[in-house]
Amino acid sequence: QKLDLFSGTGLKKLIEKGSVQGIEMTYTSKEGRKIPMLFSVSVMKDKEGTFNGIVCMAQNITDRKNAEDQIKASLKEKETLLQEIHHRVKNNMSVISSLLELQIRRLKNKTAKTALQDGQSRVHAMSLIHETLYQSDNLSLIDMYKYFSKLVRAIYQSHSSIQNRVKYKIVTDDINLGVT
């Protein structure tokens, strides 16, 4: 909220409103330092409602601004770490899936192949949960519709033999499942 209190328009608006709270402005000291200030301004009127003057309160908010800057820097650092963790988890899941795929190709035993394919499907499901969590606005909830859509699509695409015979449709309420 920016209001030039010293202009005719600013003063007129102030008198109409009666008070203005939380105007942030920068004050320059005699030494040239920029000091962030928070202003609150109220109109003084007598019993008849006649304008008598203005009361202005100014507060140095340097400490608050510094704390806000520290919080922003900390948040940026956490976002960077979260991106790095996501990248590493995604790569690890991919490596595990690829190693399982190499083993599956080498095996002749159908039971062993099926067991490894089940394990690979589970790794893929965990990867989808991780991806869904990472892309969500709330890291503590999983949007089950998005998750089921990705999971069913992945299963469908991985089994080319059923694509001509099976069609799927996902019907679910808007459910968010907690991670804990």
N, C-alpha and C positions, 0 to 999 in steps of 0.2 A: 504494500500500500504506500504509494508515494504521493505526497501532498505538499505543495509549496505554500507554507503557511504565511509567507510574507507577500504573496501576490494578492490582488483584490479577489480573485476567484477562490483561492484557497481559504482566505479569511471568511468569505461569504459562505462557503460550504461548511466550515467549522461552526460558524454561528448557527446555521440551519440544523446541523446534527447535534450540537451541544457539546460533543467531545469526540476526540479521535484517539484511539489506543493503538499502540504497537507500531509506530512509524520508525522504521530503521533507516538511519542516515549515518554518513561518515563525517566526523568532525576532524578538522585538521588543526593540530596544536600549533603554538608559536614556533616550536622546533621543527615543524613540518611532518610530525608523526600523524598517521591516519588512525583515528580511534573510532571503532564502531559504537554507535549510540542508539538507544531505544527511547523514543519520545512518546509521551502521552500528553495530550493537550485537552483542557476543558475550558468552557466558556463560563465566566462569572456573571451572574445576573442578580439584580436586586429583587425585592419581594414583588414588584410590579412586573418583573420580567424584562426590565431594561438592561441592555448590555453594559457591563461595567469594566470588563477586561478579560484577560486570558491568563490561565494558570498553566504553566508548562513544566513537566517533570522530565528530566533527562537522566538516563542510566547508562553507565559505561558497561558494554556487554562484551568486552574483549575476552574475558575468561570463557564466557559461553561460546563465543565464536571459535576460540582455540579448541575447546572441548568438542564442538561440532566437527571441526577439521580433523581432530584425532579420531573421532568415531568414523568419519568418512574414509580416512586412510585405513583404519582397521577393517572396515567392511570391504574395501577394495582388496586388501590382502587376503581376507577370507574367501572372497569370490575367486581370486587367482588360485588359491590352494584347492578350492573345491573343483575348479576346472582341471587342475593337474590330477587330482584324485580320480575324477571321472575318466580322464584320458587313460590313466594307468589301469583302472578296473576294466574299462572297455577293451584295452589291448590284452590284458591277462585272460579275459573271457574268450577272446578271439584265439589266443594261443592254445588254450585248453581245448577248444572246439577243434582246432586244426590238428592237434596231436591225437585227439580221439579219432578224427577222420583218417589220419595216416594209419592208425592201428586197425580201423575197420577195413580198410583196403587190403591189408596184409593177411587178415584172418580168412580161413576157409570154413571154420565152425560157425554154423548159422546161429546157434544159441549165444555164442560169445559176441558175434556181430550185433545181434539184437540187443544184448545187454549194453554194449558200448553205444549203440544208437540211442537207447533210452537215456543213458548218461549225457550224451551230446544234446539231446532234446531238453534235458533239465538245465544244462549250462546255458542253452539258448533262452530258456524261460527266465532264468535268473538275470541274464543280460538284458532281456526286455523289461523286466521290473526295474533294473537299475536305470535304463535309458528313460523309462516313463517317469521315474522319480526325478531324474536330473532335469528333464524338460518341464517339469511341473513348477507352478508358482509356490507350492507348499511342499517342502521336502519330507513332511511327516505323513502325507496322504498319497495314495495311489488312485488315480482315476481308473476305475475298473473297466469302463467302456473302452477307453483308449488301449488299456493293457490287453483286454480280450481281443480287440480288433487286430492288434499287432500279432498276438500269439496265434490266433486262428489263421490269419493271412500267412504267417511264416510256416505253419504246419501244412497248410493247403499247398503252398508253393514248393515245399520240400518233397511232397508226394505227387509227382507228376502223373502217376498211374490213376489217381482218383479225380483229377481235374475235369475230365470229360464226363464223369459219372456223378459227381457230387457237387452240389451248390450249397453255399452256407449263407446264413443271415444271423446277425447278432441282435438279440432283443434283450435289453437290460434296462433297469432303472438307473438313474444318475446316482451311482454309488461311489463314494470315496472310502477306501479302506485304509485304516491306520497301519503304519509299519511296525509298531511295537506290539 
